[in-house]
């Protein structure tokens, strides 16, 4: 059965209604899953978590379903934890394609994280972007 709605900011009625469909019909609402793309072509899936979020159980069926989706699409899937003030970012590769891009969990400054995002697109970060975040 799906986990009880905890924050109330999603469509609670839909979430509660879907629970009536039974345990054999699970679904996951995607809280902060981003599709990073370039020229309308997806380059990665990234699940963002604020620094205070609970530790994710990577064996949880919901997470495994998203990972399977990324793997079937041959796209890297990362979890990214970030500081409230955006001063640090921790990127964890979650599937084989992600390990090909970033072999292990890596901590970045914001500038380093933005460079990582541009590297996913095989692009250089424009100077005006670096100036804006520095």
Secondary structure, DSSP 8 states (H G I E B T S, - for coil): ------SS-S-HHHHHHHHTT-TTS-----SSEEEEEETTEEEEEEEEEETTS----TTSHHHHHHHHHHHHTT-EEEEEEE-TTSS-EEEEE-SHHHHHH-SS-EEE-HHHHHHHHHHHTT----HHHHHHH-
